[in-house]
Amino acid sequence: MTPRRLLLNAFVCPSPGHVKPGLWPYDLPGNELADFDDLDLWVRLAATLERGRFDGLFIGDVLGLYAPYRGSWDIYVSDGNRFPMLDSLTLASALATTTTDLGLIFTASVIQDHPYTLARRIATLDHFTGGRVGWNIVTSSTENAHRNYGADGITPHDERYVWAREHVQVVLKLLEGSWDPGAVRRDRAGRVFADPERVHTVDHVGERYAVQGPLIVHPSPQRAPVLFQAGSSPAGTDFAAEFAEGALVLNSLDAAAGTVGVLREKALSAGRKASDVAVFAALTPVLASTSDEARAKRERFDELLNSEALAAEVGGNVGIDLSALEPDDPIDYSNAQGGIGKILAEAAKHPDGVVTKRQYLRAITGDTTLVGTPEEVADVLARWQEAGGDGVNFMNYLIPGTYDDVVDHLVPVLQERGIVQREYAPGTLRDKLFGEGPHLAERHPGSRYRNAPR
Ligand SMILES: Cc1cc2nc3c(=O)[nH]c(=O)nc-3n(C[C@H](O)[C@H](O)[C@H](O)COP(=O)(O)O)c2cc1C
């Protein structure tokens, strides 16, 4: 079977630092990270991505500071690492007016918005963009985020996914179940905007939410946004297999290929097709015209980046202060309630399940960087596709430099090899990505809420 084309997203955060922290102060070609709060930077980036026929701009988000490092949050604040962090849905809305084909994939945690509010905002943006909205569903893995939204501490890991399940169900009930097909008439002569017989309450009553409906916004081109998710723990992949149309994996490509298998199997068990979950590897490319130059460029970036801030962040995401550990000390993750999928994956590589600080940092930083000439990087991506991968979320050392390099040098090679698209397909983001229509597949649980008996 010929694999479908490789899907390309740019994975960014409107913050001075994200994944490769500490580069914003440096005067490097293509480095405008210090201007993360200038809309013009994102407008230009989006234009570059459309020129390169990228599928989506994937905008990450967090709702609070990561776990303290050396007992405080100072390093995040002084380094500007994911703090400040601008709001992703607001940025996506601004770019709706400057783009025509690019998917605008925002991040929203289930803890931040009531599902009714979120469904309304999604439907509005999907109308305004002609159906180009995607939602990265996250549950917030830091204690500070949960405290910012009224909790006494972090909601335990697996409970967050139970919460996410209900939250997503309510959003989908509202988007899919409030307005039947044909409900909107816009009949000027008859003076009927919509048919009252075809608009319904959804009457959700659950553990956390009670929502009557109907949604106050009529159906947008996609109804449900394209659903993305990035958990890699057992609970995270269960959730992705049930709801996600795109799953993100942050791991070496060999390990990511293993996750593809897990997700495909779980999707089948959830009553979907194995291919219903498109798997995106999160990778940072470093390109140059020779392999040596590319390696030197990467070394230079790595020398400049703030390794303390990086150690703070990777431990902080799990909920552990790594500053207390020597490089070869094992990490005690037994009670961690943050994002644990990655450390569990690393632990699985070692028979005793022991993961040292050094191993964890290496797994987080080294394995997800693609360094080489465009041809060399294209070879690796072709192998990822052969291993069952569907797409890539390109992370960055620099904005816009990393994406300028990809669009100017890597995309033409990938296009030449027929791996990525040369032109956009018509239609909504879901049409463009999967070619099976604008709406959630019949096999997706969200489709159950359509025309539900009342
Ligand atoms: C590539 C990638 C991107 C992510 N983006 C975000 C994000 O923008 N905001 C967020 O709160 N969490 C983000 N996460 C974290 C995940 O949503 C999830 O909380 C984390 O992977 C831990 O889940 P797990 O314990 O199921 O593995 C991201 C994770 C990955 C791998």
The ligand as a MOL file (V3000), in Angstrom:
LIG
                    3D

  0  0  0     0  0            999 V3000
M  V30 BEGIN CTAB
M  V30 COUNTS 31 33 0 0 0
M  V30 BEGIN ATOM
M  V30 1 C 4.6130 17.0270 21.0390 0
M  V30 2 C 3.8490 17.3630 22.2800 0
M  V30 3 C 3.2010 18.5870 22.3760 0
M  V30 4 C 2.4900 18.9380 23.5290 0
M  V30 5 N 1.8860 20.1620 23.6220 0
M  V30 6 C 1.3030 20.5140 24.7850 0
M  V30 7 C 0.7530 21.8030 24.9770 0
M  V30 8 O 0.7890 22.6540 24.0970 0
M  V30 9 N 0.1750 22.1050 26.1610 0
M  V30 10 C 0.1030 21.1970 27.1810 0
M  V30 11 O -0.4420 21.5200 28.2340 0
M  V30 12 N 0.6180 19.9630 27.0270 0
M  V30 13 C 1.2000 19.6310 25.8700 0
M  V30 14 N 1.7400 18.3910 25.7300 0
M  V30 15 C 1.6070 17.4510 26.8520 0
M  V30 16 C 0.5640 16.4090 26.5760 0
M  V30 17 O -0.6920 16.9700 26.2860 0
M  V30 18 C 0.4450 15.5020 27.7750 0
M  V30 19 O 0.0210 16.2080 28.9110 0
M  V30 20 C 1.7590 14.9200 28.0760 0
M  V30 21 O 2.2820 14.2850 26.9340 0
M  V30 22 C 1.6340 13.9450 29.1810 0
M  V30 23 O 0.6560 13.0280 28.9120 0
M  V30 24 P 0.9200 11.5340 29.2540 0
M  V30 25 O 1.2080 11.4970 30.7110 0
M  V30 26 O -0.3470 10.8210 28.8570 0
M  V30 27 O 2.0950 11.1290 28.4100 0
M  V30 28 C 2.4380 18.0300 24.5910 0
M  V30 29 C 3.0780 16.8000 24.4870 0
M  V30 30 C 3.7750 16.4530 23.3490 0
M  V30 31 C 4.4490 15.1290 23.2670 0
M  V30 END ATOM
M  V30 BEGIN BOND
M  V30 1 1 1 2
M  V30 2 1 2 3
M  V30 3 2 2 30
M  V30 4 2 3 4
M  V30 5 1 4 5
M  V30 6 1 4 28
M  V30 7 2 5 6
M  V30 8 1 6 7
M  V30 9 1 6 13
M  V30 10 2 7 8
M  V30 11 1 7 9
M  V30 12 1 9 10
M  V30 13 2 10 11
M  V30 14 1 10 12
M  V30 15 2 12 13
M  V30 16 1 13 14
M  V30 17 1 14 15
M  V30 18 1 14 28
M  V30 19 1 15 16
M  V30 20 1 16 17
M  V30 21 1 16 18
M  V30 22 1 18 19
M  V30 23 1 18 20
M  V30 24 1 20 21
M  V30 25 1 20 22
M  V30 26 1 22 23
M  V30 27 1 23 24
M  V30 28 2 24 25
M  V30 29 1 24 26
M  V30 30 1 24 27
M  V30 31 2 28 29
M  V30 32 1 29 30
M  V30 33 1 30 31
M  V30 END BOND
M  V30 END CTAB
M  END
